Amino acid sequence: MKTLERDVVIIGAGPSGLSAARRLKASGLSVAVLEARDRVGGRTWTDTIDGAMLEIGGQWISPDQTVLASLVEELGLETFERYRDGKSVYISADGTRSTYTGDMFPVGERTEQEMLKLIGILDQLAAETDPAAPWKHPRARELDTVSFSSWLRGQSDDEEACNNIGLFVAGGMLTKPAHAFSALQAVLMAASAGSFSHLVDENFILDRRVAGGMQQVSERMAADLGGDVLLSNPVRFLHWPGEDGTARDGVTAVADNVTVHARYAVMAVPPNLYSRVSFDPPLPRRQHQMHQHQSLGLVIKVHAVYPTPFWRDKGLSGTCFGAGELVQEVYDNTNHGDPRGTLVGFVSDEKADAMFKLSAEDRRGAILSSIAAFLGEEALNPEVYYESDWGSEEWTRGAYAASYDLGGLHRYGPDQLAPVGPIYWSCSDLAAEGYQHVDGAVRMGLQTAGRILAAASTKESGAAFADAAAASGQG
């Protein structure tokens, strides 16, 4: 096993860890990035399945994600707009299928008014909330100790309106049932995107894609870092000075094929993976408790590729919604310049549980039948069918990102970014703006690098002062 000496060791080669490493290295610090997988990219992954290029993980860029957009441009990558021409499809609570244009589902007048009311209330709460500190909202405890499901029904007695609004946060973002997370967590999701109105506008939140796939962002950053990125090296142990600072100097990360001695460490993985590393000495009690209150959701991202985008010939955009359907969301996900048509659909939380009880063949049949209810029988026979199952992926174990259980956000949120000695935390799960998105991962990487640079500068200034004092006889 080889041993390396570096200023900073970064655990995780996703967009957050690589962004941090790139900035640190550009600022003159030496880095080593240790990645458990045999690839970079974390929860972004572009792969070719049966001849079709598929975005297995995160893929979209919205207009507010300016940090990611700037990075994409800097790396020389091109983007293209998601296809959205034509009518969208909505299946109501009673199973009625309708087509529509515009932002509002084709629901009854009262349901529409109740949806608009709920969006307005959530927009106001989001406007009052600092996404970097939602626990400072004057009603934080109140909002954090009631489930989003119960909170919605406290605002409206229209069940279809509550289910439709819940869809955008529960199935659409946190991939947990609306009864499993708090209203404050939903408000954070909205505040991180600029407003709740942005979350319900699929043309905003799912605006653009990277031609050739989002994973290229990580691949190009890793190329800049060269041999400082070491794949297939899960970190097993992280030795650090301990709370009293006397155990040992710096940190030592022990991976399968390399040991890295460094001044600082960055845990650039989702919180549910922190426990995969054995810390010596153990982390403080507060950290142990906090990590147990954070968890990822569950979603099946379904990819179906057809000889042509047949829905366009029907005047349909490929955008479909149905809060009560097995597949709650469907979008046209055709690749740039590809004559074939690709659909992507999402089966979230408890519905995903039910699907995983079926055989692969029966699951495929049920999912495609659900998509066909939106777009027609042609959807039953794709050339390529693939399910992204991040819940079974060894080094992720869920999707899309972590959220707190009831009461956890206001209780533990203020401490989630606090470094523990020389150990820092960096991932999209902890982001303010861009929370849960690639943009948030990049923002966190840059911020974490900035904090380490500031700490290193302060430490070096202090050491220089002490040396000068000693030399002058003042020490």
C-alpha positions as CSV (number, residue, x, y, z in Angstrom):
1,M,0.0,0.0,0.0
2,K,1.4,3.4,-1.0
3,T,1.4,6.4,1.3
4,L,0.8,10.0,0.2
5,E,1.4,13.3,1.9
6,R,-1.1,16.0,1.0
7,D,-2.6,19.2,2.4
8,V,-6.1,18.0,2.0
9,V,-7.6,14.5,1.5
10,I,-11.1,14.5,-0.1
11,I,-13.4,11.5,0.2
12,G,-15.7,11.3,-2.7
13,A,-15.2,12.2,-6.4
14,G,-18.6,13.6,-7.2
15,P,-19.2,17.2,-8.3
16,S,-18.8,18.5,-4.7
17,G,-15.5,16.8,-3.9
18,L,-14.0,17.5,-7.3
19,S,-15.0,21.2,-7.2
20,A,-13.4,21.5,-3.8
21,A,-10.2,19.7,-4.9
22,R,-10.0,21.9,-8.1
23,R,-10.2,25.1,-6.2
24,L,-7.8,24.0,-3.4
25,K,-5.2,22.9,-6.0
26,A,-5.6,26.1,-8.0
27,S,-4.9,28.0,-4.7
28,G,-1.6,26.1,-4.1
29,L,-2.7,23.3,-1.7
30,S,-1.9,19.7,-2.6
31,V,-4.9,17.3,-2.7
32,A,-5.8,13.6,-3.0
33,V,-9.3,12.6,-3.9
34,L,-10.3,9.1,-2.9
35,E,-13.3,7.6,-4.6
36,A,-14.9,4.2,-3.7
37,R,-16.3,3.6,-7.2
38,D,-14.4,2.8,-10.4
39,R,-15.7,6.1,-11.9
40,V,-16.1,9.8,-10.9
41,G,-19.4,11.6,-10.8
42,G,-21.1,10.4,-7.7
43,R,-24.9,10.7,-8.3
44,T,-24.3,11.9,-11.8
45,W,-23.7,9.0,-14.2
46,T,-24.0,8.8,-18.0
47,D,-23.9,5.3,-19.4
48,T,-24.7,3.5,-22.6
49,I,-27.3,0.8,-22.2
50,D,-28.1,-1.4,-25.2
51,G,-26.8,1.2,-27.5
52,A,-28.6,4.1,-25.9
53,M,-27.0,6.9,-23.9
54,L,-28.9,7.3,-20.7
55,E,-28.6,9.8,-17.8
56,I,-28.7,7.4,-14.9
57,G,-28.5,10.1,-12.3
58,G,-28.8,13.9,-12.0
59,Q,-29.0,15.7,-15.3
60,W,-31.0,19.0,-15.4
61,I,-29.9,22.7,-15.1
62,S,-32.4,25.4,-14.1
63,P,-31.9,29.1,-14.7
64,D,-31.1,29.8,-11.1
65,Q,-28.3,27.3,-11.0
66,T,-25.8,29.9,-12.1
67,V,-22.7,28.3,-10.5
68,L,-23.2,25.0,-12.3
69,A,-24.0,26.9,-15.6
70,S,-20.7,28.9,-15.3
71,L,-18.8,25.7,-14.6
72,V,-20.3,23.9,-17.6
73,E,-19.3,26.8,-19.8
74,E,-15.8,27.0,-18.3
75,L,-15.3,23.3,-19.0
76,G,-16.2,23.8,-22.6
77,L,-19.5,21.8,-22.5
78,E,-22.6,22.6,-24.5
79,T,-26.2,22.6,-23.2
80,F,-29.6,22.2,-24.9
81,E,-33.2,22.8,-23.9
82,R,-35.4,20.0,-22.8
83,Y,-38.1,19.3,-25.4
84,R,-41.4,20.9,-24.3
85,D,-43.5,21.7,-27.4
86,G,-47.0,20.5,-27.5
87,K,-49.6,19.6,-24.9
88,S,-49.0,18.0,-21.5
89,V,-51.1,15.2,-20.0
90,Y,-52.7,15.1,-16.6
91,I,-54.5,12.1,-15.0
92,S,-56.8,13.3,-12.2
93,A,-57.7,11.6,-8.9
94,D,-60.7,9.8,-10.5
95,G,-58.5,8.5,-13.4
96,T,-59.7,11.0,-16.0
97,R,-57.0,11.8,-18.7
98,S,-56.8,15.4,-20.0
99,T,-54.4,17.3,-22.1
100,Y,-53.5,20.9,-21.4
101,T,-51.1,23.8,-22.0
102,G,-49.8,26.3,-19.5
103,D,-48.7,25.8,-15.9
104,M,-51.9,24.8,-14.2
105,F,-53.3,21.2,-14.3
106,P,-56.8,20.9,-15.9
107,V,-58.6,20.5,-12.6
108,G,-62.0,21.9,-11.4
109,E,-62.3,25.5,-10.5
110,R,-62.3,25.0,-6.8
111,T,-59.3,22.7,-6.9
112,E,-57.4,25.2,-9.0
113,Q,-58.1,28.0,-6.6
114,E,-57.0,25.8,-3.7
115,M,-53.8,24.9,-5.5
116,L,-53.1,28.6,-6.2
117,K,-53.7,29.4,-2.6
118,L,-51.3,26.7,-1.4
119,I,-48.6,27.8,-3.8
120,G,-49.1,31.4,-2.6
121,I,-48.7,30.4,1.1
122,L,-45.6,28.4,0.3
123,D,-44.1,31.2,-1.8
124,Q,-44.6,33.5,1.1
125,L,-42.9,31.1,3.6
126,A,-40.1,30.5,1.1
127,A,-39.6,34.3,0.7
128,E,-39.3,34.6,4.5
129,T,-36.7,31.7,4.7
130,D,-33.0,31.9,4.3
131,P,-32.1,28.6,2.6
132,A,-28.7,28.7,4.4
133,A,-30.5,28.9,7.8
134,P,-34.2,27.7,7.6
135,W,-34.1,27.0,11.3
136,K,-34.0,30.8,11.9
137,H,-37.5,31.3,10.5
138,P,-39.7,32.6,13.4
139,R,-42.0,29.6,13.0
140,A,-39.3,27.0,12.4
141,R,-40.1,24.7,15.2
142,E,-43.8,24.8,14.4
143,L,-43.2,24.0,10.8
144,D,-40.7,21.4,11.5
145,T,-42.8,19.3,13.9
146,V,-45.7,18.8,11.6
147,S,-45.6,16.6,8.5
148,F,-46.0,18.3,5.1
149,S,-49.0,16.1,4.5
150,S,-50.8,17.2,7.7
151,W,-49.7,20.8,7.1
152,L,-51.3,20.9,3.6
153,R,-54.5,19.5,4.9
154,G,-54.5,22.1,7.6
155,Q,-54.5,24.8,4.9
156,S,-57.0,23.2,2.5
157,D,-59.8,20.6,2.6
158,D,-59.4,19.9,-1.2
159,E,-57.7,16.5,-1.3
160,E,-56.8,16.7,-5.0
161,A,-55.2,20.1,-4.5
162,C,-53.2,18.8,-1.5
163,N,-52.0,15.7,-3.4
164,N,-51.0,17.7,-6.5
165,I,-49.0,20.3,-4.4
166,G,-47.5,17.5,-2.3
167,L,-46.3,15.8,-5.5
168,F,-43.8,18.5,-6.4
169,V,-41.9,18.1,-3.1
170,A,-42.6,14.5,-2.0
171,G,-42.4,12.4,-5.1
172,G,-40.8,15.0,-7.2
173,M,-37.9,16.1,-5.0
174,L,-37.5,14.5,-1.6
175,T,-38.7,11.1,-2.9
176,K,-40.4,10.4,0.4
177,P,-44.1,10.3,1.3
178,A,-45.4,13.7,2.4
179,H,-46.1,12.3,5.8
180,A,-42.4,11.4,6.3
181,F,-40.9,14.9,6.3
182,S,-41.8,18.3,7.8
183,A,-43.4,21.4,6.4
184,L,-40.1,23.2,7.1
185,Q,-38.2,20.7,5.0
186,A,-40.7,21.5,2.1
187,V,-40.2,25.2,2.6
188,L,-36.4,24.7,2.5
189,M,-36.8,22.9,-0.8
190,A,-38.8,25.8,-2.2
191,A,-36.4,28.5,-0.8
192,S,-33.4,26.7,-2.2
193,A,-35.0,27.0,-5.7
194,G,-36.0,30.6,-5.3
195,S,-39.7,30.0,-4.7
196,F,-42.3,27.2,-4.6
197,S,-43.6,28.5,-7.9
198,H,-40.3,27.5,-9.4
199,L,-40.8,23.9,-8.1
200,V,-44.2,23.6,-9.8
201,D,-42.9,25.0,-13.1
202,E,-41.3,22.0,-14.8
203,N,-40.1,24.3,-17.6
204,F,-38.0,26.2,-15.0
205,I,-36.7,23.4,-12.8
206,L,-36.0,21.0,-15.7
207,D,-34.8,23.6,-18.2
208,R,-31.5,22.4,-19.9
209,R,-29.3,19.4,-20.2
210,V,-25.6,18.9,-20.9
211,A,-25.0,17.6,-24.4
212,G,-23.3,14.2,-23.9
213,G,-24.4,13.9,-20.3
214,M,-23.9,15.6,-16.9
215,Q,-21.2,13.2,-15.8
216,Q,-18.8,15.0,-18.1
217,V,-18.7,17.9,-15.6
218,S,-17.0,15.6,-13.1
219,E,-14.9,13.8,-15.7
220,R,-13.4,17.1,-17.0
221,M,-12.7,18.3,-13.5
222,A,-11.1,15.0,-12.7
223,A,-9.0,15.3,-15.8
224,D,-7.7,18.7,-14.5
225,L,-6.7,16.9,-11.3
226,G,-4.9,14.1,-13.1
227,G,-3.3,11.5,-10.8
228,D,-4.6,13.2,-7.7
229,V,-7.9,11.3,-8.2
230,L,-7.7,7.7,-7.0
231,L,-10.6,5.4,-8.0
232,S,-11.6,2.1,-6.4
233,N,-10.4,3.3,-3.1
234,P,-13.1,3.3,-0.5
235,V,-11.9,5.0,2.7
236,R,-12.2,2.6,5.7
237,F,-10.6,4.6,8.5
238,L,-10.1,8.3,9.2
239,H,-7.7,9.1,12.1
240,W,-7.9,12.6,13.4
241,P,-6.6,14.5,16.4
242,G,-9.8,14.2,18.5
243,E,-11.6,16.9,20.4
244,D,-8.7,17.6,22.7
245,G,-6.4,18.0,19.7
246,T,-3.6,15.9,21.3
247,A,-4.1,12.4,19.7
248,R,-2.0,13.0,16.5
249,D,-1.2,15.8,14.1
250,G,-3.4,16.2,11.0
251,V,-5.6,13.4,9.6
252,T,-4.8,10.0,8.1
253,A,-7.2,8.4,5.6
254,V,-6.8,4.7,5.1
255,A,-8.3,3.4,1.9
256,D,-8.0,0.0,0.2
257,N,-4.9,0.8,-1.8
258,V,-3.5,4.0,-0.4
259,T,-3.0,5.8,2.9
260,V,-3.1,9.6,2.8
261,H,-1.6,11.9,5.6
262,A,-3.1,15.4,5.3
263,R,-3.8,18.6,7.3
264,Y,-7.5,18.5,6.5
265,A,-10.1,16.1,5.3
266,V,-13.4,16.7,3.4
267,M,-16.2,14.2,3.6
268,A,-17.8,14.8,0.2
269,V,-20.4,12.1,0.3
270,P,-24.0,12.1,1.4
271,P,-24.7,11.9,5.2
272,N,-26.0,8.4,5.1
273,L,-22.5,7.2,4.0
274,Y,-20.6,8.9,6.8
275,S,-20.9,5.8,8.9
276,R,-19.2,3.7,6.3
277,V,-16.0,5.3,7.6
278,S,-14.6,4.3,11.0
279,F,-13.4,7.5,12.8
280,D,-10.6,7.2,15.3
281,P,-11.4,8.6,17.8
282,P,-15.1,8.5,17.3
283,L,-17.0,11.6,16.2
284,P,-18.6,13.7,18.9
285,R,-22.0,12.7,20.2
286,R,-23.8,15.6,18.3
287,Q,-22.5,14.2,15.0
288,H,-23.6,10.7,15.8
289,Q,-27.1,11.8,16.7
290,M,-27.5,14.2,13.7
291,H,-26.5,11.7,11.1
292,Q,-29.1,9.2,12.4
293,H,-31.8,11.8,11.6
294,Q,-30.8,12.3,8.0
295,S,-31.8,9.8,5.2
296,L,-32.1,9.6,1.5
297,G,-35.4,8.8,-0.3
298,L,-36.2,6.1,-2.8
299,V,-37.1,6.5,-6.5
300,I,-37.0,4.4,-9.6
301,K,-35.9,6.5,-12.6
302,V,-37.3,4.8,-15.6
303,H,-35.7,5.2,-19.1
304,A,-37.6,4.0,-22.2
305,V,-36.2,4.5,-25.7
306,Y,-38.4,4.3,-28.8
307,P,-37.6,4.3,-32.6
308,T,-39.1,7.7,-32.8
309,P,-40.6,10.2,-30.3
310,F,-44.1,9.1,-31.2
311,W,-45.8,11.4,-28.7
312,R,-44.7,14.4,-30.7
313,D,-46.7,13.2,-33.7
314,K,-49.7,13.4,-31.5
315,G,-49.0,17.0,-30.6
316,L,-47.8,16.0,-27.1
317,S,-44.8,17.4,-25.2
318,G,-44.1,14.1,-23.4
319,T,-44.7,15.9,-20.0
320,C,-47.2,14.0,-17.9
321,F,-48.4,14.3,-14.3
322,G,-50.7,12.2,-12.1
323,A,-50.3,12.3,-8.3
324,G,-52.3,9.1,-7.9
325,E,-50.5,7.2,-10.8
326,L,-47.8,4.6,-10.4
327,V,-45.5,6.8,-12.5
328,Q,-46.2,10.3,-11.2
329,E,-44.1,12.2,-13.6
330,V,-43.0,11.6,-17.3
331,Y,-40.8,13.8,-19.5
332,D,-39.3,13.8,-23.0
333,N,-35.7,13.0,-22.3
334,T,-34.5,12.6,-25.9
335,N,-30.8,13.2,-26.4
336,H,-29.5,16.1,-28.4
337,G,-29.4,15.1,-32.1
338,D,-30.8,11.6,-31.5
339,P,-33.6,10.6,-34.0
340,R,-34.9,8.1,-31.4
341,G,-37.3,9.2,-28.7
342,T,-36.5,8.8,-25.0
343,L,-39.0,9.1,-22.1
344,V,-38.0,9.3,-18.5
345,G,-40.5,8.6,-15.7
346,F,-40.3,8.4,-11.9
347,V,-41.8,6.0,-9.4
348,S,-41.2,7.3,-5.9
349,D,-41.2,6.2,-2.2
350,E,-44.0,3.7,-1.3
351,K,-44.9,3.1,-4.9
352,A,-41.3,2.1,-5.5
353,D,-41.5,-0.3,-2.5
354,A,-44.5,-2.0,-4.2
355,M,-42.7,-2.3,-7.5
356,F,-39.6,-3.9,-6.0
357,K,-41.8,-6.7,-4.6
358,L,-42.5,-7.7,-8.2
359,S,-40.4,-9.7,-10.6
360,A,-38.4,-7.6,-13.0
361,E,-40.7,-8.6,-15.9
362,D,-43.9,-7.8,-13.9
363,R,-42.4,-4.5,-12.7
364,R,-41.5,-3.5,-16.3
365,G,-45.0,-4.3,-17.4
366,A,-46.7,-2.3,-14.6
367,I,-44.5,0.7,-15.2
368,L,-44.8,0.8,-18.9
369,S,-48.6,0.4,-18.6
370,S,-48.6,3.4,-16.4
371,I,-46.7,5.5,-18.9
372,A,-49.0,4.2,-21.7
373,A,-52.0,5.5,-19.7
374,F,-50.6,9.0,-20.4
375,L,-49.2,8.7,-23.9
376,G,-50.8,5.7,-25.6
377,E,-50.1,2.0,-26.3
378,E,-46.9,2.8,-28.3
379,A,-45.3,3.3,-24.9
380,L,-45.6,-0.4,-24.1
381,N,-42.8,-1.5,-26.5
382,P,-39.6,0.4,-26.1
383,E,-36.4,-0.7,-27.8
384,V,-34.4,0.0,-24.6
385,Y,-35.8,-0.2,-21.1
386,Y,-33.7,0.6,-18.0
387,E,-34.4,1.3,-14.3
388,S,-32.0,3.5,-12.3
389,D,-32.1,2.0,-8.9
390,W,-29.8,4.2,-6.7
391,G,-31.3,2.6,-3.5
392,S,-29.3,-0.6,-4.3
393,E,-26.1,1.2,-5.4
394,E,-23.5,0.3,-2.8
395,W,-22.0,3.8,-2.5
396,T,-25.2,5.8,-2.6
397,R,-28.1,3.8,-1.2
398,G,-30.9,6.2,-2.1
399,A,-32.0,9.2,-4.1
400,Y,-32.0,12.0,-4.7
401,A,-30.5,13.5,-1.6
402,A,-30.8,13.4,2.2
403,S,-33.5,15.2,4.2
404,Y,-34.3,15.2,7.9
405,D,-37.0,13.4,9.7
406,L,-39.7,15.3,11.6
407,G,-38.1,17.9,13.8
408,G,-34.6,17.2,12.7
409,L,-34.0,20.2,10.5
410,H,-34.4,22.9,13.1
411,R,-32.8,20.7,15.8
412,Y,-29.6,19.7,13.9
413,G,-29.4,22.0,10.9
414,P,-27.3,24.7,12.6
415,D,-24.5,22.1,13.1
416,Q,-24.6,20.2,9.8
417,L,-21.7,22.2,8.3
418,A,-19.7,22.7,11.4
419,P,-16.2,21.2,10.9
420,V,-15.1,18.6,13.5
421,G,-11.5,19.5,14.1
422,P,-9.8,19.2,10.7
423,I,-12.8,17.3,9.1
424,Y,-15.2,19.3,6.8
425,W,-18.5,18.2,5.2
426,S,-19.5,19.0,1.6
427,C,-22.3,17.7,-0.5
428,S,-25.5,18.8,-2.2
429,D,-27.5,17.4,0.7
430,L,-26.2,20.2,2.9
431,A,-26.5,23.0,0.3
432,A,-28.6,26.1,0.6
433,E,-29.2,27.4,-3.0
434,G,-29.2,24.3,-5.2
435,Y,-30.1,21.9,-2.4
436,Q,-30.3,18.4,-3.8
437,H,-29.0,19.4,-7.2
438,V,-25.6,19.3,-9.0
439,D,-25.5,23.1,-8.6
440,G,-25.7,22.8,-4.9
441,A,-22.9,20.2,-4.9
442,V,-20.6,22.5,-6.8
443,R,-21.5,25.5,-4.5
444,M,-20.7,23.4,-1.4
445,G,-17.4,22.2,-2.9
446,L,-16.3,25.8,-3.6
447,Q,-17.5,27.0,-0.2
448,T,-15.8,24.2,1.6
449,A,-12.5,24.8,-0.2
450,G,-12.8,28.5,0.8
451,R,-13.3,27.6,4.4
452,I,-10.2,25.4,4.4
453,L,-8.1,28.0,2.6
454,A,-9.2,30.5,5.3
455,A,-8.4,28.1,8.1
456,A,-5.0,27.2,6.6
457,S,-4.1,30.9,6.1
458,T,-5.0,31.7,9.7
459,K,-3.0,28.8,11.0
460,E,0.0,29.7,8.9
461,S,-0.2,33.4,10.0
462,G,-0.4,32.2,13.6
463,A,2.6,30.0,13.1
464,A,4.6,32.7,11.4
465,F,3.8,35.1,14.3
466,A,4.9,32.5,16.8
467,D,8.2,31.9,14.9
468,A,8.8,35.7,14.7
469,A,8.1,36.1,18.4
470,A,10.4,33.3,19.3
471,A,13.2,34.7,17.1
472,S,12.9,38.1,18.8
473,G,12.9,36.5,22.3
474,Q,9.2,37.3,23.0
475,G,8.0,33.7,22.8
